Amino acid sequence: MNVLIMGCGRLGSRLATLLAEAGHAVTILDTTPNSFRRLPETFKGTRAIGNGMDGPVLERVGIRQMDAFIAVTQGDNRNYFASQMAREVYGVSRVLCRIYDPVREEIFRELGLETFSPTSLGAKIMFEMLLGQPAAGRGRE
């Protein structure tokens, strides 16, 4: 699978490493060259510098050949915008988007994006750890 990951923070670098080790073709994109220090020396993917909300940058890194796009920067709005571009403009078949704000996550999911909220999942896990029972209510089951 050809995968483009926007954001080389802790999650992006770890995910890129796991995917590359599993034999996938991975390109990881970040605006800050220093971010790539999080990747192991043995990383076999491609490192690219640029803004994932910029069409010419996405085209330069091969967005049209990607099977998946994953947005994991620190900004919910950046992740949403870039994910929409990947899906709507470039027709990437699988688009995953990290959203910290649970309210935004629900809205973006209703708009058709596959979203992941570490805030929602973390709260659910901690609730279950603390009380030893499943968390009820909103959020993913």
Buried (B, 14 or more C-beta within 10 A) or exposed (E): EBBBBBBBBEBBBBBBBEBBBEEBBBBBBBBEEEBBEBBEEEBBBBBBBBBBBEEEBBEEBBBEEBEBBBBBBEBBEBBBBBBBBBBEEBEBEBBBBBBBBBEBBBBBBEEEBEBBBBBBEEBBEEBEEEEEEEBEEEBEE
